[in-house]
Amino acid sequence: MRALVLSMALFTATVGAAQSAEARGCVRGAVAGAVVGHMAGHHAVAGAVAGCVIAHHHMTHHRRHGWRR
């Protein structure tokens, strides 16, 4: 559990520093991905990265096509 919290804090700090503009959906996806990755064999960091990428893509897709979310 401590590794999950540490990896999420590190990931959030990295995302905040690297993408200050338009990180819509990334943090929410990262949290969900980290939880799923942790439960599926202690891969919280990989899950957080994948969750961020997928959620960011999903929100961009919705914005381009004019769907409200």
N, C-alpha and C positions, 0 to 999 in steps of 0.2 A: 504494500500500500504506500509506503514511503517513496518507493521508486516511481510510482504513478504520479504522486503529487509533485515530486521533483521534476519529472520529465514534462509535466504540464506547465509548471512554472517556467522552466527553461524554454519550452516551445512558445509560450505566450510572450515571453520577453523577446525572443528572436523574431516572431511575427510582428510584434509591435515596432521593433526597430527597423526591420527590413521593408515592411509594407505599411507605411503610415496612411496611404491613400487607397481606398476602395478594397477593403478586406471583408466585404460583405459575405457573411455565412461561414467564413473560415474558422472563427473561434468556436462557433457552435458545432461545426463538423469535427473540429479537432478534439473537442471534449468527448463527443460521442465515439469517435474513432479510437481514442485512447482507452476508453472504458471497454469497448469491444475487443481491442487488441490485448488488453491486460487479461481479460477473461479467456481469451483464446490462446493462451500459452505465453503470457508475459511479454507481449510485443506492443507495449503501450506507445512507444515513440513511433514505430512504423504505422500503427493505427492512427495516431494523431496526424501524421503527415498525409496519409491517404484520405482521412476524413476531411482535412482542410482542403485538399485539392478537389475532391468530389463535391463538397458543399459549395466551394467557390465557383466551380463549373456550373453547378445547378442554378445558383443565384444569377450568374451571368446569362445563362440560357433564358431564364424567366424575364430578365430585364430586357434582353434583345427582342423578345417576342411580345412584349407588352403585357405579360401576365402579372397579375398582382399577387404578392405573397406577403 
